Amino acid sequence: MLIDLHTHTTASDGRLSPSQLVRYAKEKELRVIAVTDHDTVEGNEEAVSAGMREGIEVVPGIEISVDYSPGSMHMLGYFITGGGHALQEKLTLLQDSRADRNPKIIEKLNELGIAIHYDEVLKVSGGGQVGRPHIAQVIMERGYTRTIQEAFDRYLGKGAPAYFDKFRLEAHDAISMIVDAGGVPVLAHPFTLYCKSSNDLEQLIVQLVDHGLQGIEAFYPEHNKQQTAAYHLLAKRHNLLVTGGSDFHGEHMAGADLGGGDLKIPYSLFENLKARWEEKRKPC
């Protein structure tokens, strides 16, 4: 029984609606998926309902961008079941920041000779949040690059000429937001932190654990065997959960297919995650 604990839908920058994602997960014979859209929980209810119909357990989640350099830090939240108005206020702030930078990206691309329009990007987004993957898709479809990944490498990625940063939460704020919403905070794809050494990474993990971090995403398409082993060891040393996912955004999008291809993420990781969540819910 295999799982995928890192996926995206049209509620953020994925290509499949929450219901379509669940149906695709059934085709891939997955037992559990987590919906972890960027800075929104809008797709969770639909996905959970679809999971009940299709016989797939769906974990309502989120992925939050964190202010960090020299690399990038993302925090996954699993079992987001509360938070109410306070959660939505913070998510609205993040969503507005994301929306504010999109026109700047389009304007810069136009200056670079990439003649695309924001209306094209809105159409591709399918009505959800507009993100860089949607812009990359339009760049590719208009023939300026051969692939979506090339669009990121040449124009949209961090340090590229059309890259613009956005407001991000501090790590402790992102973790607190997830915990306050009833969730379990997990550090996503640690390789993107670009820590200079294993010691630097461990020191960072210790700081995050002090703020309430509960897990680390060890299984990820771009992690090599040595990295995966190192993240497992860190998890063991600091009593962290191990999770894994494909970071699936849709068919024909850059990255791994749903399920992560050769990752083969075991069901036991979900059992451990759910047990940790249930333990946190018990009254003191």
C-alpha positions in Angstrom: 0.0 0.0 0.0 1.7 3.2 -1.2 1.0 6.8 -0.4 1.9 10.4 -1.5 1.9 13.1 1.1 2.8 16.1 -1.1 0.4 17.1 -3.9 -1.2 20.2 -5.5 -4.5 21.0 -7.1 -6.1 23.8 -9.0 -6.8 25.5 -5.6 -3.2 26.7 -6.0 -0.9 25.8 -8.9 -1.8 22.3 -9.8 -3.4 21.1 -13.0 -6.1 18.8 -11.6 -9.1 19.7 -9.5 -9.2 18.1 -6.0 -11.7 15.5 -7.3 -9.6 14.8 -10.4 -6.5 14.4 -8.2 -8.3 11.8 -6.0 -9.5 9.9 -9.1 -6.0 9.9 -10.5 -4.7 8.6 -7.2 -7.1 5.7 -7.4 -5.8 5.0 -11.0 -2.3 4.9 -9.5 -3.5 2.5 -6.8 -2.5 4.8 -4.0 -4.0 4.2 -0.6 -3.4 7.7 0.9 -2.7 11.2 -0.5 -2.3 14.6 1.2 -3.4 17.7 -0.5 -0.8 20.4 0.3 -1.7 23.4 -1.8 0.4 26.6 -1.5 -1.0 29.0 1.1 -4.6 27.8 0.8 -6.9 25.1 2.2 -9.6 25.7 -0.3 -9.3 22.4 -2.1 -9.3 20.2 1.1 -13.0 19.8 1.6 -13.6 18.7 -2.0 -10.7 16.3 -1.9 -11.7 14.7 1.4 -15.2 14.2 0.1 -13.9 12.7 -3.2 -11.7 10.4 -1.1 -14.6 9.1 0.8 -16.4 8.3 -2.5 -13.3 6.7 -4.1 -12.1 4.7 -1.0 -8.9 6.8 -0.6 -7.9 8.5 2.6 -7.2 12.2 2.0 -5.2 14.2 4.5 -6.2 17.9 4.5 -3.0 19.8 4.4 -1.1 22.9 3.2 2.3 24.1 2.1 3.6 27.4 3.3 6.6 29.3 2.0 9.0 30.5 4.7 11.4 33.4 4.8 14.8 31.8 4.5 18.1 32.2 2.6 20.4 31.3 0.9 18.0 28.6 -0.3 14.2 28.2 0.1 12.2 26.7 3.0 8.7 25.3 2.7 6.7 24.0 5.6 4.1 21.3 5.1 1.1 21.1 7.4 -0.9 17.8 7.8 -4.4 17.4 9.2 -5.4 21.0 9.0 -8.7 20.8 10.7 -9.2 24.2 12.4 -7.8 27.7 12.7 -10.9 29.5 11.7 -10.8 33.2 11.0 -7.2 33.6 12.3 -5.9 31.1 9.8 -7.8 32.6 6.9 -6.4 36.1 7.8 -2.8 34.8 7.5 -3.5 32.9 4.4 -5.1 35.9 2.8 -2.0 37.9 3.5 0.1 35.2 1.8 -2.2 34.9 -1.2 -2.3 38.7 -1.7 1.5 38.8 -1.7 1.6 36.0 -4.3 -1.0 37.9 -6.5 0.9 41.2 -6.3 4.0 39.7 -7.8 2.4 38.0 -10.8 1.8 41.2 -12.8 5.5 42.2 -12.1 6.7 38.9 -13.5 4.6 39.4 -16.7 5.8 42.9 -17.1 9.4 41.8 -16.8 8.9 39.0 -19.2 7.5 41.4 -21.8 10.6 43.6 -21.4 12.7 40.5 -22.1 10.8 39.9 -25.3 8.4 37.2 -23.9 5.1 38.4 -25.3 2.6 36.8 -23.0 -0.5 38.3 -21.4 -1.9 37.9 -17.9 -5.3 36.8 -19.3 -3.5 33.8 -20.8 -2.1 32.9 -17.4 -5.5 33.3 -15.7 -7.0 30.9 -18.2 -4.4 28.3 -17.6 -4.9 28.6 -13.8 -8.5 27.4 -14.1 -9.7 29.9 -11.6 -7.4 29.0 -8.7 -4.4 30.9 -7.4 -2.1 32.0 -10.1 1.5 30.9 -9.6 4.8 30.6 -11.5 4.0 27.2 -12.9 1.0 28.7 -14.7 3.2 31.4 -16.2 5.8 28.8 -17.1 3.2 26.8 -18.9 2.2 29.8 -21.0 5.8 30.5 -21.8 6.2 26.9 -23.0 3.0 26.8 -25.0 3.9 30.0 -26.8 7.1 28.4 -27.9 9.7 30.4 -25.9 11.0 27.3 -24.1 10.7 23.6 -24.8 9.7 22.6 -21.2 8.2 24.2 -18.1 11.4 23.5 -16.3 13.4 25.4 -18.9 11.0 28.4 -18.3 11.9 28.3 -14.6 15.6 27.9 -15.3 15.8 30.7 -17.8 13.2 33.2 -16.5 11.3 32.4 -13.3 13.5 30.6 -10.8 15.2 32.3 -7.9 18.0 34.5 -9.4 16.5 34.4 -12.9 15.8 37.7 -14.6 12.0 37.6 -14.2 12.0 36.4 -10.6 10.4 38.5 -7.9 10.2 37.6 -4.3 7.1 37.7 -2.2 6.2 38.1 1.5 6.9 35.0 3.5 6.3 34.0 7.1 9.1 33.4 9.5 9.7 29.7 10.3 8.3 29.9 13.8 5.2 31.7 12.6 4.5 29.1 9.9 4.9 26.3 12.4 2.7 28.0 14.9 0.0 28.7 12.3 0.0 25.0 11.4 -0.2 23.9 15.0 -2.9 26.4 15.8 -4.9 24.9 12.9 -4.7 21.5 14.5 -2.0 20.3 12.1 1.4 18.6 12.2 4.3 20.7 10.8 6.8 19.0 8.6 9.9 20.4 6.8 9.5 20.0 3.0 12.3 18.8 0.7 15.3 19.9 2.8 17.7 19.9 -0.1 16.3 23.2 -1.2 17.7 24.8 2.0 21.2 24.7 0.4 22.9 24.3 3.8 26.7 24.4 3.5 27.2 21.3 5.6 25.4 18.5 7.4 26.3 20.3 10.7 24.6 23.5 9.5 21.5 21.5 8.5 21.4 19.8 11.9 21.7 23.1 13.7 18.8 24.5 11.7 16.7 21.4 12.4 17.4 21.8 16.1 16.1 25.4 16.0 13.0 24.3 14.1 12.3 21.5 16.6 12.5 24.1 19.4 9.7 26.0 17.5 7.6 22.9 17.2 8.6 21.0 14.1 7.3 17.5 14.0 8.7 15.9 10.9 11.0 16.0 7.8 10.2 15.0 4.2 12.9 12.5 3.5 11.4 10.8 0.4 11.3 13.3 -2.5 12.0 12.9 -6.2 15.1 15.2 -6.2 16.7 13.6 -3.1 19.5 11.2 -3.8 20.0 8.1 -1.7 22.6 9.8 0.5 20.3 12.7 1.2 17.4 10.4 2.0 19.6 8.4 4.4 20.9 11.6 6.1 17.3 12.9 6.6 16.3 9.6 8.1 19.2 9.8 10.5 18.3 13.4 11.5 14.7 12.3 12.1 15.8 9.5 14.3 18.1 11.7 16.3 15.5 14.4 16.9 12.3 12.3 17.3 10.9 13.6 14.0 8.4 11.9 11.7 9.6 10.8 8.3 7.3 11.7 5.4 7.5 11.7 1.6 5.8 12.9 -1.5 6.0 13.6 -5.2 5.2 17.4 -5.1 2.8 16.5 -7.9 1.4 19.4 -9.8 -0.2 17.6 -12.8 0.4 15.5 -15.8 2.9 17.0 -18.2 4.1 19.4 -15.5 7.7 19.5 -14.4 8.5 17.0 -11.6 7.5 13.5 -10.7 4.2 11.7 -11.4 1.7 11.2 -8.6 3.2 8.6 -6.2 6.7 9.7 -7.0 7.6 7.0 -9.4 10.5 4.9 -7.9 10.0 6.5 -4.5 7.6 3.8 -3.3 6.6 5.7 -0.2 5.3 3.1 2.4 2.0 3.2 4.1 3.7 3.0 7.5 4.8 6.6 7.2 1.2 7.7 7.1 0.4 5.5 10.1 3.1 7.2 12.1 2.0 10.6 11.0 -1.6 9.9 11.9 -0.6 8.5 15.3 1.4 11.6 16.1 -1.6 13.8 15.1 -4.0 11.8 17.2 -1.6 11.9 20.2 -1.4 15.7 19.9 -5.2 15.9 20.0 -5.6 14.0 23.3 -6.5 16.3 26.2 -3.8 16.9 28.7 
